[in-house]
């Protein structure tokens, strides 16, 4: 059974966390959801981001999500792929040197990686996006371009693959993002 590491955190976007977590398990993968400074069995708060015609998304309280693994106990070399959801969690996850070290492992060994929305902020901070073509929430475009990547402007329900990395702008991209990620995992 292939193992997927999901690095998540407080105020992750609810759909961007729960939907891939459940979908990847439905495909038969073991998905270990971890958060720095949290243990298996602990909960993280999520937020629901929606597109309601404003200049940016709106935010509402989401569901509590129970972690099933402990960040301090992971061995990244035992995982076949990495998934990083968006929301506000990437704002602080990108400040954690151990998170960035874990992310770099997947790129050093060319393992499949998927990230959506603001999750690309973690990849940007890890220094793994240079010369890549990626998508993210449009507000992340300056950050993506500043690190030497090309921003792919997609509809919210689309995703793009560049090498071992699948990315998309927001949760409506899940069908395409997950389909492309699974194709990489099975290659």
Helices and strands as residue ranges (DSSP letters): E 3-7, E 12-13, H 14-26, E 30-34, E 43-50, E 58-66, G 71-73, G 76-78, E 81-84, H 89-93, H 97-108, E 112-116, G 117-119, H 120-126, E 133-134, G 138-140, H 141-146, E 150-151, E 159-162, E 165-168, G 171-173, H 174-186
